Amino acid sequence: MHSKRVRFITVFALLTCLLWLFGLGWTLKDYMLGTPSSAPLSSAEEDQVDETGALKIVALGDSLTRGTGDIEGKGYVGYVSDRLKEAGKEISLINLGIKGLTAPLLAEQMKEKEIGRQLGQADIILMTIGGNDLFLGGQTLSDVSEASITSLEDAYLLQLQTILDGVRAVNTEATVYLLGLYNPFVEFENGELLSGVVRGWNFKASELLAKDAKTVYVPTYDLFQQNVNDFLFTDHFHPNEKGYALMAERVAALIAGAGEGGQR
């Protein structure tokens, strides 16, 4: 009887572990291969909002911009809008985020006529991009070699410059806020090593942004550095509502500090 109970517990524990790993893998697959976001506001709605002199925010990027992991569906973009409204600002918000987006795919998205039109009218552009380019759906955990990371970094920085050039081709005045990466895998094997990679990746991205006075790098690594799981969704990858709120507080403070207004 005792041996049967031990075997039962062992099998149950093994199945539980396999289900958890399957869930993580499926989540990361969804992160990489997600579906497009909902359509932007219609022209009529947009014109009506713009006539009020509202601050127009356009958000671009991956699942963090889309808000994946937030049970309220707002993500940092929605919480930034809330904070600014609480401060008395009128906000026009368009979220063009797409789950699974990489920097090359974002560069392609920006070639669309409607995307260019929306960006051209923006006062503020929010962006998260790079997580998929670095983490590769979790594959980077198994290869954190210098050669591999350097290759990923070089490709990303080239595409990031293309993205920023695309923004400036249609809008020379809007302030661009790029949120940096955090490390959701800090407690995994190679997690500490990957933390160093993330910090280096963020530094190079911030150096690139420093070339344009109207682009602002927003660090997030420190927000998730301690007790990371307190701020992650159940997939242990995306932020939860607490994590997104922390990100939003930082972005909203930067926007308010810059005295951004709705008239250009």
C-alpha positions as CSV (number, residue, x, y, z in Angstrom):
1,M,0.0,0.0,0.0
2,H,2.8,2.4,0.9
3,S,4.7,1.8,-2.3
4,K,1.5,2.3,-4.4
5,R,0.9,5.6,-2.6
6,V,4.5,6.7,-3.3
7,R,4.2,5.8,-7.0
8,F,0.9,7.6,-7.2
9,I,2.4,10.8,-5.7
10,T,5.4,10.5,-8.0
11,V,3.3,10.1,-11.1
12,F,1.0,13.0,-10.1
13,A,4.0,15.3,-9.4
14,L,5.5,14.4,-12.8
15,L,2.3,15.1,-14.6
16,T,1.9,18.4,-12.9
17,C,5.4,19.4,-13.8
18,L,4.8,18.4,-17.5
19,L,1.6,20.4,-17.6
20,W,3.3,23.5,-16.2
21,L,6.1,23.2,-18.8
22,F,3.5,22.7,-21.6
23,G,1.6,25.8,-20.4
24,L,4.8,27.9,-20.4
25,G,5.8,26.6,-23.8
26,W,2.3,27.4,-25.2
27,T,2.4,30.9,-23.7
28,L,5.7,31.7,-25.2
29,K,4.5,30.3,-28.6
30,D,1.5,32.6,-28.3
31,Y,3.8,35.5,-27.4
32,M,5.8,34.9,-30.6
33,L,3.0,34.1,-33.0
34,G,0.2,36.2,-31.6
35,T,-2.7,37.7,-33.6
36,P,-3.1,41.3,-34.8
37,S,-4.7,43.9,-32.6
38,S,-8.1,45.5,-33.1
39,A,-8.5,48.3,-35.6
40,P,-7.8,51.9,-34.8
41,L,-10.4,54.6,-34.3
42,S,-12.4,55.6,-37.4
43,S,-11.6,58.9,-39.0
44,A,-14.9,60.5,-37.8
45,E,-14.2,59.5,-34.1
46,E,-10.6,60.7,-34.4
47,D,-11.4,64.1,-35.9
48,Q,-14.0,64.7,-33.2
49,V,-11.5,63.9,-30.5
50,D,-8.7,66.0,-32.1
51,E,-10.9,69.1,-32.3
52,T,-10.9,69.2,-28.5
53,G,-7.1,69.7,-28.5
54,A,-6.6,66.4,-26.7
55,L,-3.1,64.9,-26.3
56,K,-2.9,62.3,-29.0
57,I,-1.1,59.1,-28.0
58,V,-0.3,56.3,-30.5
59,A,1.1,53.1,-29.1
60,L,3.2,50.6,-31.2
61,G,4.9,47.3,-30.5
62,D,4.4,43.8,-29.1
63,S,2.2,42.1,-26.5
64,L,3.3,44.5,-23.7
65,T,1.8,47.4,-25.7
66,R,-1.2,45.2,-26.3
67,G,-1.5,44.6,-22.6
68,T,-1.3,40.8,-22.5
69,G,-1.3,39.6,-18.9
70,D,-3.4,42.4,-17.5
71,I,-6.8,41.0,-16.4
72,E,-8.4,44.4,-17.1
73,G,-6.9,44.4,-20.6
74,K,-5.4,47.9,-20.2
75,G,-1.7,47.2,-20.0
76,Y,0.8,50.0,-19.4
77,V,-0.7,52.0,-22.3
78,G,-4.2,52.1,-20.8
79,Y,-2.8,52.9,-17.3
80,V,-0.7,55.8,-18.8
81,S,-3.9,57.2,-20.3
82,D,-5.7,56.8,-16.9
83,R,-2.9,58.6,-15.0
84,L,-2.8,61.5,-17.5
85,K,-6.6,61.9,-17.4
86,E,-6.4,61.9,-13.6
87,A,-4.0,64.8,-13.9
88,G,-6.6,66.7,-15.9
89,K,-5.4,66.0,-19.5
90,E,-7.7,65.1,-22.4
91,I,-6.4,62.0,-24.1
92,S,-6.9,60.5,-27.6
93,L,-5.4,57.0,-27.5
94,I,-4.8,54.6,-30.4
95,N,-3.2,51.2,-29.6
96,L,-1.7,49.5,-32.6
97,G,0.2,46.8,-30.6
98,I,0.3,43.3,-31.9
99,K,1.2,40.2,-29.9
100,G,4.4,38.5,-31.0
101,L,5.7,41.5,-32.9
102,T,9.5,41.7,-33.6
103,A,11.5,44.7,-34.7
104,P,11.5,43.7,-38.4
105,L,7.8,43.1,-38.3
106,L,7.2,46.5,-36.7
107,A,9.4,48.1,-39.4
108,E,7.1,46.5,-42.0
109,Q,3.9,47.5,-40.2
110,M,5.0,51.1,-40.3
111,K,5.0,51.1,-44.1
112,E,1.2,50.8,-44.0
113,K,-0.5,54.0,-45.1
114,E,-2.9,54.1,-42.2
115,I,-0.2,53.5,-39.6
116,G,1.8,56.4,-41.1
117,R,-1.3,58.6,-41.0
118,Q,-1.8,57.9,-37.3
119,L,1.8,58.4,-36.4
120,G,1.9,61.7,-38.4
121,Q,-0.9,63.1,-36.1
122,A,0.6,61.9,-32.8
123,D,1.8,64.1,-30.0
124,I,3.3,61.1,-28.2
125,I,4.4,57.7,-29.4
126,L,4.7,54.8,-26.9
127,M,6.6,51.7,-27.9
128,T,7.7,48.3,-26.6
129,I,9.8,46.3,-29.0
130,G,12.7,43.9,-28.6
131,G,11.5,41.3,-26.2
132,N,10.7,38.8,-28.9
133,D,14.0,39.7,-30.7
134,L,16.1,38.8,-27.7
135,F,14.2,36.0,-25.9
136,L,13.1,34.1,-29.0
137,G,10.3,32.5,-27.2
138,G,12.6,31.2,-24.5
139,Q,15.3,29.8,-26.8
140,T,17.9,32.3,-25.7
141,L,17.9,30.6,-22.3
142,S,19.8,27.7,-23.9
143,D,22.3,29.8,-25.7
144,V,23.6,32.9,-23.9
145,S,26.9,32.9,-25.7
146,E,28.5,36.2,-26.6
147,A,28.4,35.4,-30.3
148,S,24.7,34.6,-30.3
149,I,23.7,37.6,-28.3
150,T,25.9,40.0,-30.4
151,S,24.2,38.8,-33.5
152,L,20.7,39.3,-32.0
153,E,21.7,42.8,-30.7
154,D,23.2,44.0,-34.0
155,A,20.1,42.9,-36.0
156,Y,17.8,44.5,-33.5
157,L,19.6,47.8,-33.3
158,L,19.6,48.0,-37.1
159,Q,15.8,47.5,-37.2
160,L,15.3,49.9,-34.3
161,Q,17.0,52.6,-36.2
162,T,14.8,51.9,-39.2
163,I,11.7,52.2,-37.0
164,L,12.8,55.5,-35.6
165,D,13.7,56.8,-39.0
166,G,10.2,55.7,-40.1
167,V,8.6,57.7,-37.3
168,R,10.6,60.8,-38.2
169,A,9.7,60.5,-41.8
170,V,6.1,61.2,-40.9
171,N,6.4,63.2,-37.7
172,T,9.4,65.3,-36.6
173,E,7.8,66.7,-33.5
174,A,6.2,63.8,-31.5
175,T,8.1,62.6,-28.5
176,V,8.8,58.8,-28.7
177,Y,9.0,56.8,-25.5
178,L,10.6,53.4,-25.8
179,L,10.3,51.1,-22.8
180,G,13.3,48.9,-22.1
181,L,13.3,45.2,-21.3
182,Y,13.1,43.4,-18.0
183,N,14.2,39.8,-17.3
184,P,11.3,37.5,-16.6
185,F,13.6,34.5,-16.5
186,V,15.8,35.7,-13.6
187,E,14.9,32.6,-11.5
188,F,15.5,30.1,-14.3
189,E,18.8,28.4,-15.1
190,N,21.1,30.9,-16.8
191,G,18.7,33.6,-15.4
192,E,21.5,35.7,-13.8
193,L,23.6,35.4,-16.9
194,L,20.6,36.6,-19.0
195,S,20.1,39.5,-16.6
196,G,23.5,40.8,-17.7
197,V,22.5,40.3,-21.3
198,V,19.3,42.3,-20.8
199,R,21.2,45.2,-19.1
200,G,23.7,45.3,-22.0
201,W,20.8,45.2,-24.6
202,N,19.0,48.1,-22.8
203,F,22.2,50.1,-22.7
204,K,22.8,49.9,-26.4
205,A,19.2,50.7,-27.2
206,S,19.4,53.8,-24.9
207,E,22.6,54.9,-26.6
208,L,20.9,54.7,-30.0
209,L,17.9,56.8,-28.8
210,A,20.2,59.4,-27.3
211,K,21.0,60.6,-30.9
212,D,17.5,62.1,-31.1
213,A,16.5,64.7,-28.4
214,K,12.8,63.8,-28.8
215,T,13.2,60.1,-28.1
216,V,13.2,58.9,-24.5
217,Y,14.4,55.6,-23.2
218,V,12.3,54.4,-20.3
219,P,14.0,51.8,-18.1
220,T,11.9,49.0,-16.7
221,Y,14.6,46.4,-15.6
222,D,14.8,47.8,-12.0
223,L,11.0,47.7,-11.6
224,F,11.1,43.9,-11.9
225,Q,14.5,43.3,-10.4
226,Q,13.2,42.3,-6.9
227,N,10.5,39.8,-6.4
228,V,9.9,39.5,-10.1
229,N,7.1,37.0,-9.7
230,D,5.0,39.5,-7.8
231,F,4.7,41.6,-11.0
232,L,4.3,38.8,-13.6
233,F,1.2,37.2,-14.9
234,T,0.6,33.5,-14.3
235,D,2.5,32.7,-17.5
236,H,5.7,34.0,-15.7
237,F,6.5,36.1,-18.7
238,H,4.2,39.1,-19.2
239,P,3.6,41.7,-16.5
240,N,0.4,41.5,-14.5
241,E,-1.7,44.5,-13.6
242,K,0.8,45.5,-10.8
243,G,3.7,45.2,-13.2
244,Y,2.0,47.3,-15.9
245,A,1.0,49.9,-13.3
246,L,4.6,50.3,-12.3
247,M,5.6,50.8,-15.9
248,A,2.8,53.3,-16.5
249,E,3.7,55.4,-13.4
250,R,7.1,55.9,-14.8
251,V,6.0,56.8,-18.3
252,A,3.2,59.1,-17.1
253,A,5.7,60.9,-14.8
254,L,8.0,61.5,-17.7
255,I,5.2,62.8,-19.9
256,A,3.9,65.1,-17.2
257,G,7.4,66.3,-16.4
258,A,8.0,67.2,-20.0
259,G,4.9,69.3,-20.0
260,E,3.4,67.6,-23.0
261,G,0.3,69.2,-24.4
262,G,-2.3,68.5,-27.0
263,Q,-1.5,71.3,-29.4
264,R,1.4,71.1,-31.9
